[in-house]
Amino acid sequence: MDRIETLEERIAHLMRSVEDLSEVVARQDREIATLARRVQMLMEREAERELLGGSTPEANARPPHW
């Protein structure tokens, strides 16, 4: 192979790697946005629960025999 062909091959591999990494970053961005929305919803739900009385949910309460 001559030098130009070698360089073209390397560039092709680098371009493929950049495309693959771009897809990964885009997917991670979507996942982060989804998780951020879920955390915000949970925070709002907990804030409402605290405003409405702040009682301990039954799942976290001590059993009556304690």
C-alpha positions as CSV (number, residue, x, y, z in Angstrom):
1,M,0.0,0.0,0.0
2,D,1.2,3.4,-0.7
3,R,1.1,6.2,1.9
4,I,-2.1,7.9,0.6
5,E,-4.1,4.7,0.8
6,T,-2.8,4.1,4.4
7,L,-3.9,7.6,5.4
8,E,-7.3,7.2,3.7
9,E,-7.8,3.9,5.6
10,R,-6.9,5.5,8.9
11,I,-9.2,8.4,8.2
12,A,-12.1,6.0,7.4
13,H,-11.6,4.2,10.7
14,L,-11.4,7.4,12.6
15,M,-14.6,8.7,11.0
16,R,-16.4,5.5,11.9
17,S,-15.2,5.8,15.5
18,V,-16.4,9.4,15.7
19,E,-19.9,8.3,14.4
20,D,-20.1,5.5,16.9
21,L,-19.1,7.8,19.8
22,S,-21.6,10.4,18.6
23,E,-24.4,7.8,18.8
24,V,-23.3,6.8,22.3
25,V,-23.3,10.4,23.5
26,A,-26.7,11.0,21.9
27,R,-28.2,8.0,23.7
28,Q,-26.6,8.9,27.0
29,D,-28.1,12.4,26.6
30,R,-31.6,11.0,26.2
31,E,-31.1,8.7,29.2
32,I,-29.9,11.5,31.4
33,A,-32.9,13.7,30.4
34,T,-35.2,10.8,31.2
35,L,-33.6,10.3,34.6
36,A,-33.6,14.0,35.4
37,R,-37.4,14.1,34.7
38,R,-37.9,11.1,37.0
39,V,-35.9,12.6,39.8
40,Q,-37.8,15.9,39.4
41,M,-41.1,14.0,39.6
42,L,-40.0,12.1,42.7
43,M,-38.8,15.3,44.4
44,E,-42.2,17.0,43.7
45,R,-44.1,14.0,45.0
46,E,-42.0,13.9,48.2
47,A,-42.5,17.7,48.7
48,E,-46.3,17.2,48.3
49,R,-46.2,14.4,50.8
50,E,-44.4,16.5,53.3
51,L,-46.9,19.3,52.9
52,L,-49.8,17.0,53.3
53,G,-48.8,15.9,56.7
54,G,-45.4,14.3,56.5
55,S,-46.7,11.0,57.9
56,T,-44.5,8.0,57.5
57,P,-45.6,5.7,54.7
58,E,-46.9,2.3,56.0
59,A,-44.1,0.5,54.3
60,N,-41.5,2.5,56.4
61,A,-43.5,2.4,59.7
62,R,-42.6,0.1,62.5
63,P,-44.8,-2.9,63.0
64,P,-47.3,-2.7,65.8
65,H,-45.5,-5.3,67.9
66,W,-42.4,-3.1,68.4
